[in-house]
């Protein structure tokens, strides 16, 4: 978390990015924006925090020697019925950039190369 701003506003914004990535994944797999029968509302964060949440990995970039974003791996059953399986949430660096400490923003560029 030392790489990211950790004030309350940034933490909420990062949780909202995670929620929006979850919505994208749900819509791609089920054409629905509900989780356990409840419609997701990402305006105030969501069911998963960015800090202290699921494991986070940095994704390679389309630009050499940079990170293109992050992915979070959410185990089956953590936020949805186990039958839905694991979620892999991708957040591009362009969405994260405002919440990376200014001194570290140069580590991110391009698009996730996955």
N, C-alpha and C positions, 0 to 999 in steps of 0.2 A: 504493500500500500504506500510505501515511500515514494513511488513513482507518480502517484496520483494525488491530487488535492483532496484533503480529507475533511473539509468543512461540511456543515450540515447541508448546505445548498448543493454542493458538488455530489455528496453522497446520495441525495435524493435524485438528482439528475442521472447519475450512473445507474441507480436502481430502476429508473424509468427506461433507460436504454436496454437494460436486461429484460424488462417486461416487454418492451416492443419487439425484441429479438424472439422472445417466447411466443408472442402473438404471431409473428411471421412464420415461425416453425409450426404452430398449431394450424394456421390457415393453409400451409403447404401440405400438411398431412391429413387434416380432417375437414378443411373448408369451414372451420368454425372458430370462433374467438372465445370459447368457453373452456373452463378448466374445472373439472368435477362439478359440472352443471352451473357454474357461476361465470357470468360474463366478465372478462378481464377489463379492468379500467386502469390504464397505465399513467394516468395524470398525476398520481401521488406515489409513484413507485410501483411496486408489485409484490408478488409472492416470494421473490428471491432478492436478497441484498447483493450488491456488487462486492462489498468488503465482507469477508467472513462467510461468503456463500459457497457455491460449488467451486471445485478446482478451476483455476484460470490458467490458460496457456497463451503465450504470445504467438501470433501467426506470422509466417514469412510474408514478405511484401513483393509486389511486382517490381519494386525498386530495390537494387542490391543493398545489402547490409542495413536494411530497415525492417521495422515491424509494420505489417499491414493491418493489424487489428488484434483482437483477442477472441478466444473461444472459451465457453464455459461448458463443462460436461455435467449434466444433471442426471443422476442415476434414476433408473426405473423405480417408480413408486414414490419418489420424493415429493413431487407436486401434482402428480396425476396417477390414475390407476396404473398398476404395474404392467397391464396389457398394452399400454401405449408405448412402453419401452423408454429408452434413454433419450434425452433431448441434448442436442449439441447446438448451443446458441452462439452465433457469430456476430461480433460487433466490429464494424470497420473502424480503422483509425480516424477517419475523418469525423466520425461521430464522437469519438473519445477525446480528440485533440484538445478541446477546451478544458478538460478536466485532468490533463497531464501537467505536472509542474513545468513552468516555462523552461527551466534549464534542461529538461529531458524531452521536450517536444521534437527535437531534432532526431530522436531515435525512431520516429514514426513518419511514414510517407507511403504513397501509393495505395494499392488495394490489397486485400488479403489474397494471397496466392495459394489457394487450396483446391 
